[in-house]
Amino acid sequence: AIQNCKFEFPMRRITVNLAPADLPKESGRFDLPIALAILAASDQLTKRVLDKYEFAGELSLSGELRPIRGTLAMTFAVSRAAADMHPPRGFVLPVDNADEASLVAGISIFPARSLQQVVEHLEGEAGNPQAERIKPHVATVRLTPPTYPDFFDVKGQKGAKRALEIAAAGGHSVLMVGPPGTGKTMLAQRFPSILPPMTTDEALESAAVLSLVGQFAPQRWATRMFRAPHHTASAVALVGGGSNPMPGEISLAHHGVLFLDELPEFDRRVLEVMREPLESGRITVSRAARQVDFPARFQLVAAMNPCPCGYFGHRTMTCRCTPEMVARYQDRISGPLLDRIDMRVEVGALADDELMQLPDGEPTRYIAERVLRAHDRANARQGKANDDLQAGEIERICKPEGPVKQLLHAASVRLGWSARAYHRVLKVSRTIADLEGADELTTNHVAEAIQYRRSLRET
């Protein structure tokens, strides 16, 4: 590439040191900085201007710059470091990566087509009046509001819709239980449409993770991801890993929705690895030589049949499973994982004549408005969603007193709740109160939240 751009490749042994040495270096994004370093070391390029820029890009043999993965993640990291730099560094990137990188505010992007163009730009910065500089990039992608499927298409299932509305308002996880064909997947696919709009920081974090695996496009900006891995997915595919650790489905769903359909069909060991990120919102992948921390603040929506044949408790179809078969099927989901799922709701089957007579569902925009009001109410009170409340904050903010505390205590004793389950019921109760615009919890709020903690067999 250096020779084809009319520069001289030094006829000597060259050592390129990519420090720190213990971190693995992959992809072609190092091509451009290595080539510039060789040119600077051989006095074919002015060195003093290099500190003003960050460089990344893959070089073809002709010296043209090819697009790379992870551009947004790199510019996002540079923007965080730029707070301590005056003036902040510019970023020289391949032309095809410029639109993606320009989504990060406060960073000047310089799109280049070749190594020769980059060198000429740097010489212009060094004071050469004949050298042509690269103009800072002006984004050409028109950002449009995200589009999602509409709840208007879903008839009936008021109970499930109510549960999803509560989950969206408070950031809670949901498990839908019901026979096949009742609309569980249809409801889950529409769930992102009622979530509050993403903030700029949330959109950047989500896009940066997707950029690492080459799945981000500027048209997806501020769109809540809906990830639905198949039940044959491995633990590495779900939580991330590999010899060079990469993010898994739970990280690709960061600030979005992770939908696990046919939950009992997943390998139990695969499901167990989600227990920690459900609590912490992060996943740490450890290998012998390194440790990588990925964000994983996703909202879990799961669905399952009540039994192997799917028709346990069905209104018209006959279930042929024995009680032992039903118990074994439902026991594939461990108690600790089930304890971390805030809400369990039944999605019952509708008769054909009933389905034909039902009116169209409530449009998404009305549900989303109620969710946003409740979300803003919680954010104004505590600065975060109800599901993110820590143990020490729950009692102070929810303030269960009098009949409310008595009802909670009675339910906890009768149903054998853990301390985690008790706190999760309180958080769901607080979200129900926020949806009603109530300052204090009442027994009605708590009673509804308790209904969402029923066991699978009761559901």
C-alpha positions in Angstrom: 0.0 0.0 0.0 2.8 2.4 0.8 4.6 1.7 -2.5 1.4 2.0 -4.6 0.7 5.4 -3.0 4.1 6.6 -4.4 6.0 6.5 -1.1 9.2 4.7 -0.3 9.0 1.6 1.8 12.2 1.6 4.0 14.7 -1.1 3.0 15.4 -2.1 6.6 14.0 -4.3 9.3 10.9 -2.7 10.9 9.5 -3.5 14.3 6.0 -2.4 15.1 5.1 -2.3 18.8 1.4 -2.4 19.7 1.5 -1.8 23.4 0.2 -3.1 25.7 1.4 -6.4 24.4 -0.8 -8.6 26.6 -4.0 -7.4 24.8 -4.9 -9.3 21.6 -4.9 -7.1 18.4 -7.4 -8.1 15.7 -9.0 -6.7 12.5 -7.5 -4.5 9.9 -8.2 -1.2 11.6 -4.5 -0.9 12.6 -3.3 -0.8 9.0 -3.6 3.0 8.6 -1.9 4.0 11.8 0.9 1.4 11.2 1.5 2.8 7.7 1.5 6.4 9.0 4.0 5.4 11.7 6.3 3.9 9.1 6.1 7.0 7.0 6.8 9.3 10.0 9.7 7.1 11.2 11.3 7.3 7.7 10.8 11.1 7.6 8.3 11.0 4.7 5.6 12.5 7.0 5.7 15.4 9.5 5.5 13.8 12.9 4.3 16.8 15.0 0.8 16.8 13.5 0.0 13.2 14.4 -1.0 14.0 18.0 -4.0 16.0 16.7 -5.8 12.9 15.4 -6.9 9.4 16.0 -6.5 7.0 13.0 -8.3 3.7 12.1 -8.7 2.0 8.8 -8.0 -1.1 6.7 -5.7 -0.7 3.7 -6.0 -2.5 0.4 -2.9 -3.2 -1.6 -3.6 -0.2 -3.7 -3.6 2.1 -0.6 -7.4 2.6 -0.6 -9.1 2.7 2.8 -11.7 0.0 3.5 -14.5 0.1 6.1 -13.9 -1.4 9.5 -16.1 -2.7 12.4 -16.5 -1.0 15.8 -16.2 2.5 14.5 -19.0 3.9 16.8 -17.5 2.1 19.8 -14.1 3.8 19.1 -15.5 7.3 18.6 -17.7 6.8 21.7 -14.6 6.0 23.7 -12.7 8.9 22.2 -15.6 11.3 23.1 -15.4 10.2 26.7 -11.7 10.8 26.8 -12.1 14.1 24.9 -13.4 15.9 28.0 -9.8 16.1 29.2 -8.3 17.2 25.9 -8.3 20.8 24.7 -8.8 20.9 21.8 -10.2 17.3 21.3 -8.6 15.1 18.7 -10.1 14.6 15.3 -10.8 11.1 13.9 -9.5 10.0 10.5 -11.6 7.1 9.2 -12.6 5.4 5.9 -15.3 7.2 4.0 -17.8 4.4 4.5 -17.6 4.7 8.3 -18.1 8.4 8.5 -21.9 8.5 8.8 -21.8 6.0 11.7 -19.0 7.8 13.5 -20.6 11.2 13.2 -23.5 10.1 15.4 -21.2 10.8 18.4 -21.3 14.5 19.2 -18.2 16.6 19.9 -15.8 14.6 17.6 -14.6 16.0 14.3 -14.7 13.2 11.7 -12.4 13.3 8.7 -13.4 10.8 6.0 -10.5 9.6 3.8 -10.5 7.4 0.7 -6.8 6.5 0.6 -3.5 6.6 2.5 -2.2 9.2 0.1 -5.2 11.5 0.9 -4.5 11.1 4.6 -0.8 12.0 4.2 -1.6 15.0 2.1 -4.1 16.2 4.7 -1.5 15.9 7.5 1.1 17.8 5.4 -1.5 20.6 4.9 -1.9 20.6 8.7 1.9 20.9 9.0 1.8 24.1 6.9 2.2 22.9 3.3 0.0 25.4 1.3 -0.2 23.1 -1.7 -1.5 20.1 0.2 -5.3 19.5 0.0 -6.9 19.0 3.4 -9.8 16.7 4.1 -13.0 18.6 5.0 -14.8 17.5 8.3 -17.6 15.2 7.6 -21.2 16.5 7.6 -23.7 13.6 8.3 -25.9 12.8 5.3 -28.0 10.2 7.0 -31.5 11.4 7.9 -32.4 10.0 11.3 -36.0 9.0 11.4 -38.1 8.0 14.4 -38.0 4.2 15.1 -40.9 2.2 13.9 -42.3 -0.9 15.7 -45.3 -3.2 15.2 -48.5 -1.8 16.8 -50.6 -3.2 19.6 -53.6 -2.3 17.5 -53.2 -5.7 15.8 -53.7 -7.7 19.0 -57.3 -8.5 19.9 -58.2 -9.4 23.5 -55.6 -10.5 26.0 -56.2 -7.5 28.3 -54.4 -9.2 31.2 -51.3 -9.7 29.2 -51.3 -6.2 27.8 -51.8 -4.8 31.3 -48.8 -6.8 32.5 -46.6 -5.6 29.6 -47.7 -2.0 30.3 -46.6 -2.3 33.9 -43.3 -4.0 32.8 -42.5 -1.2 30.3 -43.2 1.6 32.8 -41.0 0.1 35.6 -38.4 -1.9 33.6 -39.6 -5.2 34.9 -39.1 -8.7 33.5 -42.1 -10.7 32.3 -42.9 -14.4 31.7 -46.0 -15.2 29.6 -47.5 -18.6 30.0 -50.1 -20.0 27.7 -50.9 -22.6 25.0 -49.6 -22.2 21.4 -51.3 -19.7 19.1 -52.6 -17.3 21.9 -50.4 -14.4 20.8 -47.4 -14.5 23.2 -44.8 -13.9 20.4 -47.1 -11.3 18.9 -47.3 -9.4 22.2 -43.6 -9.6 22.8 -42.7 -8.3 19.3 -44.8 -5.2 20.1 -43.4 -4.6 23.5 -40.5 -2.3 22.4 -43.1 0.1 20.9 -44.4 1.1 24.4 -41.0 1.5 26.0 -39.9 5.1 26.8 -37.9 6.8 24.0 -34.1 6.2 24.3 -31.9 9.0 25.7 -28.9 10.0 23.7 -26.6 8.2 26.1 -28.7 5.0 25.8 -28.7 5.2 22.0 -24.9 5.6 22.0 -24.3 2.7 24.3 -26.6 0.4 22.3 -25.2 1.5 19.0 -21.6 1.1 20.3 -22.2 -2.6 21.3 -23.9 -3.4 17.9 -21.0 -1.7 16.1 -18.5 -4.2 17.7 -20.2 -7.0 15.8 -20.9 -5.0 12.6 -24.7 -5.0 13.2 -25.3 -1.3 13.6 -26.5 1.0 10.8 -27.4 4.7 11.2 -31.0 3.9 10.3 -31.2 2.0 13.6 -30.3 5.0 15.7 -32.3 5.2 18.9 -34.2 2.0 18.1 -34.7 -0.4 21.0 -33.3 -3.7 19.9 -35.5 -6.8 20.0 -33.3 -9.9 20.2 -34.9 -13.3 20.0 -32.3 -16.1 20.0 -33.4 -19.6 19.2 -33.7 -22.1 22.1 -30.7 -24.0 20.7 -28.4 -21.0 21.5 -25.2 -21.8 23.5 -24.1 -20.0 26.6 -21.4 -18.2 24.7 -24.0 -17.0 22.1 -26.3 -15.8 24.8 -23.9 -14.0 27.2 -20.8 -13.6 25.0 -17.3 -15.1 25.0 -15.0 -16.9 22.7 -11.2 -16.9 22.5 -11.4 -13.2 21.7 -14.5 -12.3 23.8 -17.3 -10.7 21.9 -20.7 -9.5 23.2 -23.6 -12.0 23.2 -27.3 -11.6 22.8 -27.9 -10.1 26.3 -25.4 -7.3 25.4 -26.7 -6.8 21.9 -30.1 -6.3 23.6 -28.6 -3.5 25.8 -31.3 -0.9 26.5 -33.6 -3.1 24.5 -35.6 -6.4 24.8 -34.4 -9.9 25.0 -37.2 -12.3 24.1 -36.8 -16.0 25.0 -39.5 -18.0 23.4 -40.1 -21.6 24.5 -38.2 -20.9 27.7 -38.1 -24.5 29.1 -36.6 -25.7 25.8 -33.4 -23.7 26.4 -30.6 -25.7 28.0 -30.8 -25.2 31.8 -27.1 -24.3 32.1 -27.5 -21.7 29.4 -30.4 -20.0 31.3 -28.5 -20.0 34.5 -25.8 -17.8 33.2 -28.4 -15.0 32.9 -28.9 -14.8 36.7 -26.1 -12.4 37.4 -26.7 -9.9 34.5 -30.4 -9.8 35.4 -29.4 -8.3 38.7 -26.3 -6.3 37.8 -26.9 -5.1 34.2 -23.4 -6.2 33.2 -21.6 -9.4 32.3 -18.0 -10.2 32.9 -16.4 -12.7 30.5 -13.2 -14.1 32.0 -10.5 -15.9 30.1 -7.0 -17.1 31.2 -5.3 -14.1 29.6 -7.9 -11.4 29.9 -11.2 -10.2 31.4 -13.8 -8.3 29.4 -16.8 -6.4 30.8 -19.9 -5.9 28.6 -23.0 -3.9 29.4 -26.2 -6.0 29.5 -29.0 -3.9 30.8 -31.8 -5.6 28.9 -35.4 -6.2 29.6 -36.3 -9.9 29.7 -39.6 -11.0 28.1 -40.1 -14.8 28.1 -42.8 -17.1 26.9 -43.6 -20.8 27.4 -46.3 -23.4 27.1 -47.7 -24.7 30.3 -46.8 -28.3 29.5 -45.0 -30.5 26.9 -48.1 -30.8 24.6 -49.0 -27.1 25.3 -52.7 -27.6 26.2 -52.7 -27.9 30.0 -55.6 -25.8 31.2 -56.9 -25.1 27.7 -60.6 -24.3 27.3 -61.3 -26.7 24.4 -58.2 -28.8 23.7 -57.4 -31.9 25.8 -54.1 -32.1 27.5 -52.6 -35.6 27.4 -49.7 -34.9 29.8 -49.6 -36.5 33.2 -49.1 -34.3 36.3 -45.6 -35.7 36.6 -44.8 -34.6 33.0 -46.2 -31.1 33.6 -44.1 -30.8 36.8 -40.9 -32.0 35.1 -41.5 -29.6 32.1 -42.0 -26.6 34.4 -39.2 -27.5 36.6 -36.7 -27.0 33.7 -36.7 -23.4 34.8 -34.8 -23.2 38.1 -36.2 -21.5 41.2 -33.4 -18.9 41.4 -34.0 -17.8 37.8 -37.8 -17.8 38.2 -37.3 -15.7 41.4 -35.6 -13.0 39.3 -38.5 -12.7 36.9 -40.8 -10.0 38.3 -44.1 -10.9 36.7 -45.8 -14.1 35.4 -49.0 -13.7 33.4 -51.4 -16.1 31.8 -52.1 -15.7 28.1 -55.3 -17.7 27.6 -56.7 -19.1 24.4 -59.6 -17.4 22.7 -62.5 -19.2 21.0 -62.9 -18.6 17.3 -66.3 -16.9 17.6 -65.0 -14.8 20.5 -61.9 -13.7 18.5 -64.1 -12.7 15.5 -66.4 -10.5 17.7 -63.6 -8.7 19.6 -62.8 -5.1 18.6 -59.3 -4.1 17.5 -56.7 -3.6 20.2 -55.8 -0.3 21.7 -53.2 1.5 19.6 -49.6 1.6 20.8 -49.5 5.4 21.1 -52.1 5.5 23.9 -50.3 2.8 25.9 -46.9 4.4 25.3 -48.2 7.8 26.6 -49.3 6.2 29.9 -46.0 4.4 30.2 -44.0 7.5 29.6 -45.9 9.5 32.2 -45.3 6.7 34.8 -41.6 6.5 33.8 -41.1 10.2 34.1 -42.8 10.2 37.5 -40.4 7.6 38.8 -37.4 9.3 37.2 -38.3 12.7 38.8 -38.7 11.0 42.2 -35.6 8.8 42.3 -33.6 9.4 39.0 -34.0 5.8 37.7 -36.6 3.2 36.8 -38.3 1.3 39.7 -36.7 -2.0 38.7 -33.3 -0.4 39.3 -34.0 0.5 42.9 -31.6 -1.1 45.4 -32.6 -2.9 48.6 -31.9 0.1 50.8 -34.0 2.4 48.6 -37.1 0.2 48.2 -38.5 0.5 51.7 -37.8 4.2 51.8 -39.4 5.0 48.5 -42.3 2.5 48.6 -43.2 3.1 52.3 -45.4 0.0 53.0 -47.4 0.8 56.1 -50.6 -0.3 57.8 -52.9 -2.6 55.8 -50.3 -2.6 52.9 -47.6 -4.0 55.1 -50.0 -6.5 56.6 -51.0 -7.8 53.2 -47.4 -8.1 52.1 -46.5 -10.0 55.2 -49.4 -12.4 54.9 -48.6 -13.1 51.2 -44.9 -13.5 51.9 -45.6 -16.1 54.7 -48.3 -18.0 52.7 -46.4 -18.1 49.4 -42.9 -18.6 50.9 -41.3 -15.6 49.3 -37.6 -14.9 49.4 -36.3 -11.4 50.4 -35.7 -10.8 46.6 -39.3 -11.8 45.8 -40.6 -9.5 48.5 -38.6 -6.5 47.2 -39.7 -7.2 43.6 -43.3 -7.2 44.5 -42.8 -3.9 46.2 -41.2 -2.5 43.0 -44.0 -3.7 40.8 -46.5 -2.2 43.3 -44.7 1.1 43.0 -44.9 1.0 39.2 -48.7 0.3 39.4 -49.1 3.3 41.6 -47.1 5.4 39.2 -49.4 4.4 36.4 -52.3 5.6 38.4 -50.5 8.8 39.5 -50.7 7.8 43.2 -48.1 9.0 45.7 -48.7 6.3 48.2 -49.1 2.5 47.8 -52.6 1.1 48.5 -53.7 -2.5 49.0 -55.1 -2.5 45.5 -51.6 -1.8 44.0 -50.0 -4.5 46.2 -52.8 -7.1 45.5 -52.3 -6.7 41.7 -48.6 -7.1 42.1 -49.0 -10.2 44.2 -51.1 -11.8 41.4 -48.0 -11.5 39.2 -46.0 -13.7 41.6 -48.1 -16.8 41.3 -46.4 -20.1 40.7 -46.4 -21.6 37.2 -48.9 -24.3 38.1 -51.3 -21.6 39.4 -50.8 -19.7 36.2 
